[in-house]
């Protein structure tokens, strides 16, 4: 990181960049290894798994629904996007909704 700052490749405060790198490491997006005998680290992009992307997307959708004054709006946007991509996916979406309803009823949450 120091090399990039010294070369003028990064135009941000050192502490801001290091905080961001540490957060990305803690979220599992970066690997890091000690750099010599100092307390410094070398960071490298970690290959993300499909499960990681799915869980991140799921968390984003949850935040979108929770932050909306009308939670039906993001859901309707999803339905529209699915229909534009592939109308047959609407049937699969309906089946997924029905499966989830049955599961919630079994758990006594619906």
For each residue, the residues with C-beta under 8 A, 3 or more apart:
1: 4 5 10 14 17 18 21 40 43
2: 5 6 14 40
3: 6 7
4: 1 7 9 10
5: 1 2 8 9 10 14 17
6: 2 3
7: 3 4
8: 5 11
9: 4 5
10: 1 4 5 17
11: 8
12: 16 17
13: 16 17
14: 1 2 5 17 18
15: 18 19
16: 12 13 19 20
17: 1 5 10 12 13 14 20 21
18: 1 14 15 21 22
19: 15 16 22 23
20: 16 17 23 24
21: 1 17 18 24 25 30 32 41 43
22: 18 19 25 26
23: 19 20 26 27
24: 20 21 27 29 30 43
25: 21 22 28 29 30 31 32 43
26: 22 23
27: 23 24
28: 25 46 48 52
29: 24 25 45 46 48
30: 21 24 25 43 44 45 46
31: 25 43 44 45 46
32: 21 25 41 42 43 44
33: 41 42 44
34: 40 41 42
35: 38 40 41 42
36: 40
37:
38: 35
39:
40: 1 2 34 35 36
41: 21 32 33 34 35
42: 32 33 34 35
43: 1 21 24 25 30 31 32
44: 30 31 32 33
45: 29 30 31
46: 28 29 30 31
47:
48: 28 29 52 53
49: 52 53
50: 53 54
51: 54 55
52: 28 48 49 55 56
53: 48 49 50 56 57
54: 50 51 57 58
55: 51 52 58 59
56: 52 53 59 60
57: 53 54 60 61
58: 54 55 61 62
59: 55 56 62 63
60: 56 57 63 64
61: 57 58 64 65 74 78
62: 58 59 65 66
63: 59 60 66 67
64: 60 61 67 68 74
65: 61 62 68 71 74 75
66: 62 63 71
67: 63 64
68: 64 65 71 73 74
69:
70: 73
71: 65 66 68 74 75
72: 75 76
73: 68 70 76 77
74: 61 64 65 68 71 77 78
75: 65 71 72 78 79
76: 72 73 79 80
77: 73 74 80 81
78: 61 74 75 81 82
79: 75 76 82 83 90 93
80: 76 77 83 84
81: 77 78 84 85
82: 78 79 85 86 89 90 93
83: 79 80 87 89 90
84: 80 81
85: 81 82 89
86: 82 89
87: 83 90
88: 91 92
89: 82 83 85 86 92 93
90: 79 82 83 87 93 94
91: 88 94 95
92: 88 89 95 96
93: 79 82 89 90 96 97
94: 90 91 97 98
95: 91 92 98 99
96: 92 93 99 100
97: 93 94 100 101
98: 94 95 101 102
99: 95 96 102 103
100: 96 97 103 104
101: 97 98 104 105 110
102: 98 99 105 106
103: 99 100 106 107
104: 100 101 107 109 110
105: 101 102 108 109 110
106: 102 103
107: 103 104 110
108: 105
109: 104 105
110: 101 104 105 107
